[in-house]
Amino acid sequence: MHGDAITVLAGRVFAHTRPSDASDVVALLGPDDGGLVLTGANPVRAARRCREEQAFGGPILFDLAAAEGKIATRERPFDESGDRLVETTLAEHVQGQIDAGADAALTPTLYLRAGDFGALEAAAEGAAGLGRDDVILSLPMDAGWLAPGLIDKVIGLLTEVSLAKAVMPGGQFNPPQRVMDGALGLRRLVTEVPNVALFRTDLAGLDAVAQGGLAASIGTSSALRHIVPPGEAAAYGQPNGRPDDRSPGVLVPDLMAYVRGSVLAGRFGDRPAPPCRCTRCGGRSIVSFLRQEDWKDARLHGVAVWSEWARNLRYPDSPAGRRRYWRQLCRDAIAAHARYNTLVRAREPVFVPPESLWVWAGEDTTPAPAIAAPAG
């Protein structure tokens, strides 16, 4: 289905995943509303397997993950390295993806530091200068761009870019106010700028689609739900002072939140925990993801859960209906946090709705901020 990138993306929620998980992930996706973004080793081989062995008919894209290593500048907004000893031009990077079977090409944009408008402008001009409609301008942007002081200028600049644009949020664990600014800023981007998709993110991608954004991609692991700024080590929280804890982050359906498996198990203790009814788990306890060996199951569980929400977003026959569905889902999740606190008989709330959930639910204010243990 190679062609115009806007048409390829329109209305879809992609799974952003490693090639090693691709075959299992496509079994959980609908070809009419889902797709794959592959990043990591051997993506072409994985894409071919999904096409030929599993007859997956949805679009497949390749994320070269250029932003993980270097900072963009006005002089060098794109990764120009290649497999050879010579540099590879932007045009060659783009054509290489199409030749390898991608349905559209993501530009190999380097990490965009907050406030560096020279680099942002150079990336936009470089992508537009290709004169192709099968190109997606990749925008790996530090979360600082979403702050009130910068977001208006970003919107003004990107509005002038007619290409499909894939914003990829950058940064690690953030304080509550920055999370709130980010959620509100992302909403403004997808509602005020034409043809903006939100890639390499978490459930914010569903909010983007619900608000009328072009598309979204949700990472199957914490490493693929944001971009770590170059020069920083990826942080994976160590709750309760347990550096040996390697339990995965688990998407809890009722809460619409990723919570670390060990944290869930600790909060429930010996009390019965809710089973997961997703198509992958088939009644497995939500507190049973505890070991390194459970990471893949947790990733696939997450895809099974959010892909159902993504499909449901397509059912309402109007943009207003989709927003209502999403808002009610989020409000139900906020209420479920209180129910879970009752289930574990917590003296004080241990399940606290993420700040972003209040924004998605359409609330005007939030309770006093509380920072929960980081999820993977």
C-alpha positions as CSV (number, residue, x, y, z in Angstrom):
1,M,0.0,0.0,0.0
2,H,3.0,2.3,-0.6
3,G,1.9,5.8,-1.5
4,D,0.9,9.2,-0.1
5,A,2.1,9.2,3.5
6,I,-0.9,11.0,4.8
7,T,-3.2,8.3,3.3
8,V,-1.0,5.5,4.6
9,L,-1.2,6.9,8.2
10,A,-4.7,8.3,8.3
11,G,-6.6,7.1,11.4
12,R,-4.3,4.2,12.3
13,V,-2.7,3.3,15.6
14,F,0.7,1.5,14.9
15,A,2.6,-0.8,17.3
16,H,6.1,0.6,17.6
17,T,8.1,-2.5,18.2
18,R,11.4,-4.4,17.9
19,P,11.6,-6.8,14.9
20,S,12.0,-9.8,17.3
21,D,8.4,-9.2,18.5
22,A,6.9,-8.3,15.1
23,S,5.3,-11.7,14.2
24,D,3.6,-11.9,17.6
25,V,2.4,-8.3,17.5
26,V,0.8,-8.4,14.0
27,A,-1.4,-11.3,15.2
28,L,-3.0,-8.8,17.6
29,L,-3.5,-5.9,15.1
30,G,-6.2,-5.3,12.6
31,P,-4.9,-4.7,9.1
32,D,-7.6,-2.0,8.6
33,D,-6.8,0.1,11.6
34,G,-3.3,-0.9,12.7
35,G,0.2,-1.0,11.5
36,L,3.8,-1.7,12.5
37,V,6.7,0.7,13.1
38,L,9.9,-1.4,13.3
39,T,13.1,-0.2,15.0
40,G,16.2,-2.3,15.7
41,A,18.1,-5.1,14.1
42,N,16.9,-6.8,10.9
43,P,13.6,-4.8,10.4
44,V,13.5,-5.7,6.7
45,R,13.6,-9.5,7.4
46,A,10.9,-9.1,10.0
47,A,8.7,-7.0,7.7
48,R,9.0,-9.6,4.9
49,R,8.0,-12.4,7.4
50,C,4.9,-10.5,8.5
51,R,3.9,-9.9,4.8
52,E,4.7,-13.3,3.4
53,E,4.1,-15.8,6.3
54,Q,1.3,-14.0,8.1
55,A,-0.3,-12.1,5.2
56,F,-0.3,-8.9,7.3
57,G,-2.0,-6.2,5.1
58,G,-1.5,-3.2,7.2
59,P,1.3,-0.6,6.6
60,I,4.8,-1.1,7.8
61,L,7.3,1.6,8.5
62,F,11.0,1.6,9.6
63,D,12.2,3.9,12.4
64,L,16.0,4.3,12.0
65,A,16.1,5.7,15.6
66,A,18.6,8.4,14.6
67,A,17.6,10.6,17.5
68,E,18.9,8.1,20.1
69,G,22.5,9.0,19.3
70,K,23.0,12.6,18.3
71,I,21.7,16.1,18.7
72,A,20.2,17.9,15.6
73,T,21.7,21.2,14.5
74,R,20.8,23.7,11.8
75,E,23.8,22.5,9.8
76,R,23.0,18.8,10.4
77,P,19.4,18.0,11.2
78,F,19.5,14.5,9.8
79,D,21.6,11.4,10.4
80,E,23.9,11.1,7.4
81,S,25.7,7.9,8.4
82,G,25.3,4.8,6.5
83,D,26.4,1.2,6.2
84,R,29.3,2.2,4.0
85,L,32.3,4.4,4.8
86,V,30.7,7.3,2.9
87,E,27.9,9.5,4.2
88,T,24.3,8.8,3.1
89,T,22.1,11.6,2.0
90,L,18.6,12.2,3.2
91,A,17.3,11.3,-0.2
92,E,19.2,8.0,-0.1
93,H,17.9,7.2,3.4
94,V,14.3,7.8,2.3
95,Q,14.6,5.8,-1.0
96,G,16.3,3.0,0.9
97,Q,13.3,2.6,3.2
98,I,10.9,2.5,0.3
99,D,13.1,0.0,-1.6
100,A,13.2,-2.2,1.5
101,G,9.4,-2.4,1.6
102,A,8.3,0.5,3.8
103,D,4.9,2.0,2.9
104,A,6.2,5.5,3.6
105,A,9.6,6.8,4.8
106,L,10.4,8.4,8.2
107,T,13.1,11.0,7.9
108,P,16.2,10.1,10.1
109,T,15.9,13.3,12.1
110,L,18.3,13.8,15.0
111,Y,17.2,14.8,18.5
112,L,15.7,18.3,18.6
113,R,16.7,20.2,21.8
114,A,14.0,22.4,23.2
115,G,14.3,25.9,21.8
116,D,16.6,25.1,18.9
117,F,14.4,26.5,16.2
118,G,17.3,26.6,13.7
119,A,17.5,22.8,13.8
120,L,13.7,22.4,13.7
121,E,13.4,24.7,10.6
122,A,16.3,22.9,8.9
123,A,14.6,19.5,9.4
124,A,11.3,20.8,8.0
125,E,13.0,22.5,5.0
126,G,15.1,19.4,4.3
127,A,12.1,17.1,4.2
128,A,9.9,19.4,2.2
129,G,12.8,19.9,-0.3
130,L,12.6,16.3,-1.3
131,G,9.4,17.0,-3.1
132,R,7.9,13.6,-2.2
133,D,4.5,12.8,-0.8
134,D,5.6,9.4,0.7
135,V,7.8,11.0,3.3
136,I,6.9,11.5,7.0
137,L,8.8,14.3,8.8
138,S,10.1,12.7,12.0
139,L,10.2,15.1,14.9
140,P,12.0,13.6,17.9
141,M,11.3,16.6,20.2
142,D,12.4,17.1,23.7
143,A,9.4,17.5,26.1
144,G,10.6,21.1,26.8
145,W,9.1,22.1,23.4
146,L,5.6,21.5,24.8
147,A,5.9,24.1,27.6
148,P,3.7,27.2,27.3
149,G,6.6,29.5,26.3
150,L,7.5,27.5,23.2
151,I,4.5,25.6,22.0
152,D,2.9,28.6,20.2
153,K,6.0,29.1,18.1
154,V,6.2,25.4,17.3
155,I,2.6,25.3,16.1
156,G,3.3,28.4,13.9
157,L,6.3,26.8,12.3
158,L,4.8,23.3,11.7
159,T,1.5,24.7,10.3
160,E,3.5,25.7,7.3
161,V,4.7,22.2,6.6
162,S,2.3,20.3,4.5
163,L,4.0,16.9,4.9
164,A,2.8,14.2,7.3
165,K,4.6,14.9,10.6
166,A,5.4,12.3,13.3
167,V,6.1,14.0,16.7
168,M,8.2,11.7,19.0
169,P,8.3,13.0,22.6
170,G,11.7,13.0,24.2
171,G,12.8,12.9,27.9
172,Q,12.6,10.5,30.9
173,F,10.7,10.6,34.2
174,N,9.2,14.1,34.5
175,P,7.6,16.1,37.4
176,P,3.8,16.4,37.4
177,Q,3.7,19.9,36.0
178,R,5.8,19.0,33.1
179,V,3.6,16.0,32.4
180,M,0.6,18.3,32.5
181,D,2.2,20.8,30.1
182,G,3.2,17.9,27.8
183,A,-0.3,16.4,27.7
184,L,-1.8,19.8,26.9
185,G,0.9,20.7,24.4
186,L,0.5,17.5,22.5
187,R,-3.2,18.0,22.3
188,R,-2.6,21.5,20.8
189,L,-0.2,20.1,18.3
190,V,-2.5,17.4,17.0
191,T,-5.6,19.7,16.9
192,E,-4.0,22.9,15.6
193,V,-1.4,21.6,13.1
194,P,-2.6,19.7,10.1
195,N,-1.4,16.1,9.5
196,V,0.3,15.5,12.8
197,A,0.8,12.0,14.1
198,L,2.1,11.2,17.6
199,F,4.7,8.4,17.4
200,R,6.8,6.4,19.9
201,T,4.5,7.3,22.8
202,D,2.2,5.7,25.3
203,L,-1.6,6.0,25.6
204,A,-1.2,9.7,24.7
205,G,-1.3,8.3,21.1
206,L,-4.9,7.2,21.6
207,D,-5.8,10.7,22.9
208,A,-4.2,12.2,19.8
209,V,-6.3,10.0,17.5
210,A,-9.4,10.7,19.6
211,Q,-8.8,14.4,19.2
212,G,-8.5,14.1,15.4
213,G,-4.8,13.6,15.0
214,L,-3.5,11.9,11.9
215,A,-2.2,8.7,13.5
216,A,-0.2,7.3,16.4
217,S,2.3,4.7,17.3
218,I,2.5,3.2,20.8
219,G,5.7,1.6,22.0
220,T,5.6,-2.0,23.1
221,S,8.2,-1.3,25.8
222,S,9.1,1.6,27.9
223,A,12.2,2.2,25.7
224,L,9.9,2.7,22.7
225,R,7.4,4.9,24.5
226,H,9.7,7.9,24.5
227,I,13.2,8.9,23.3
228,V,16.0,9.1,25.7
229,P,18.0,12.3,25.1
230,P,21.5,11.6,23.6
231,G,24.1,11.3,26.3
232,E,21.7,10.1,29.0
233,A,21.4,6.5,30.2
234,A,18.0,5.0,29.9
235,A,16.3,5.1,33.3
236,Y,14.3,2.2,34.5
237,G,13.0,2.8,38.0
238,Q,14.1,0.7,41.0
239,P,11.2,0.9,43.4
240,N,11.6,0.1,47.1
241,G,15.4,0.1,46.7
242,R,15.5,-3.2,44.8
243,P,18.2,-2.9,42.1
244,D,17.6,-6.6,41.2
245,D,14.0,-6.1,40.4
246,R,13.5,-6.9,36.7
247,S,9.7,-7.1,36.5
248,P,8.2,-5.4,33.4
249,G,5.9,-2.5,33.2
250,V,2.3,-3.7,32.9
251,L,-0.6,-1.9,31.3
252,V,-3.4,-2.3,33.8
253,P,-6.7,-2.1,31.7
254,D,-8.9,-0.8,34.4
255,L,-6.5,2.0,35.3
256,M,-5.3,2.8,31.8
257,A,-1.8,3.1,33.3
258,Y,1.5,1.3,33.1
259,V,2.5,0.0,36.5
260,R,5.6,-2.1,37.3
261,G,4.8,-5.8,37.9
262,S,6.5,-5.9,41.3
263,V,4.6,-2.8,42.4
264,L,1.3,-4.4,41.5
265,A,2.1,-7.6,43.3
266,G,3.3,-5.7,46.4
267,R,0.2,-3.6,46.6
268,F,-2.2,-6.6,46.4
269,G,-0.1,-8.9,48.6
270,D,-2.1,-12.0,49.3
271,R,-5.4,-10.4,48.3
272,P,-7.1,-11.6,45.0
273,A,-6.2,-9.4,42.1
274,P,-8.3,-8.8,39.0
275,P,-7.8,-11.1,36.0
276,C,-7.0,-9.7,32.6
277,R,-9.5,-10.6,29.9
278,C,-7.5,-9.4,26.9
279,T,-7.2,-11.7,23.9
280,R,-3.6,-12.4,24.9
281,C,-4.0,-13.2,28.6
282,G,-7.2,-15.1,28.8
283,G,-7.8,-14.5,32.5
284,R,-4.2,-14.3,33.7
285,S,-3.8,-12.4,37.0
286,I,-2.7,-8.8,36.5
287,V,-0.1,-9.2,39.3
288,S,1.6,-12.2,37.7
289,F,4.2,-10.3,35.5
290,L,7.1,-10.5,37.9
291,R,10.2,-12.0,36.2
292,Q,12.5,-11.1,33.3
293,E,10.9,-14.0,31.4
294,D,7.5,-12.2,31.7
295,W,8.7,-9.1,29.7
296,K,7.5,-10.4,26.3
297,D,4.1,-11.5,27.7
298,A,3.7,-8.0,29.2
299,R,4.5,-6.3,25.9
300,L,2.0,-8.4,24.0
301,H,-0.6,-8.0,26.7
302,G,-0.2,-4.2,26.4
303,V,-0.8,-4.4,22.6
304,A,-3.8,-6.6,23.0
305,V,-5.3,-4.1,25.5
306,W,-4.7,-0.8,23.7
307,S,-5.5,-2.2,20.2
308,E,-9.0,-3.0,21.4
309,W,-9.4,0.6,22.6
310,A,-8.0,1.8,19.2
311,R,-10.6,-0.3,17.3
312,N,-13.4,1.0,19.5
313,L,-12.3,4.6,18.7
314,R,-13.3,3.9,15.1
315,Y,-16.9,3.0,15.8
316,P,-18.4,6.4,16.6
317,D,-19.6,8.0,13.4
318,S,-18.5,11.5,14.3
319,P,-15.4,13.2,15.8
320,A,-17.5,14.3,18.7
321,G,-18.6,10.7,19.3
322,R,-15.0,9.5,19.3
323,R,-14.0,12.2,21.9
324,R,-17.0,11.2,24.1
325,Y,-16.0,7.6,24.0
326,W,-12.4,8.4,24.9
327,R,-13.3,10.8,27.6
328,Q,-15.7,8.3,29.3
329,L,-13.0,5.6,29.1
330,C,-10.6,7.9,30.9
331,R,-13.1,8.9,33.5
332,D,-13.9,5.3,34.2
333,A,-10.2,4.7,34.7
334,I,-9.9,7.5,37.2
335,A,-12.8,6.0,39.1
336,A,-11.1,2.6,39.0
337,H,-8.1,3.9,40.9
338,A,-10.3,4.5,43.9
339,R,-11.8,1.1,43.5
340,Y,-8.4,-0.5,43.4
341,N,-7.4,1.4,46.6
342,T,-10.4,-0.2,48.2
343,L,-9.5,-3.7,46.9
344,V,-6.0,-3.5,48.5
345,R,-7.5,-1.8,51.7
346,A,-5.0,1.0,51.4
347,R,-5.0,3.5,54.3
348,E,-3.8,6.1,51.9
349,P,-4.1,6.1,48.1
350,V,-1.5,3.9,46.5
351,F,-3.1,3.9,43.1
352,V,-3.1,7.5,41.9
353,P,-4.3,8.5,38.5
354,P,-1.5,9.9,36.2
355,E,-1.7,13.6,35.7
356,S,-2.2,13.1,31.9
357,L,-5.3,10.9,32.6
358,W,-7.0,14.0,34.1
359,V,-6.3,16.0,30.9
360,W,-7.6,13.2,28.7
361,A,-10.7,12.8,30.8
362,G,-11.5,16.5,30.2
363,E,-11.2,17.6,33.8
364,D,-10.4,21.3,34.4
365,T,-8.4,20.7,37.5
366,T,-6.4,17.9,39.1
367,P,-6.0,16.9,42.7
368,A,-2.8,17.6,44.6
369,P,-0.1,16.1,42.5
370,A,1.4,12.8,43.7
371,I,4.2,10.9,41.9
372,A,3.7,7.2,41.7
373,A,6.5,4.7,41.3
374,P,7.9,4.8,37.8
375,A,6.5,2.1,35.5
376,G,8.7,0.4,32.9
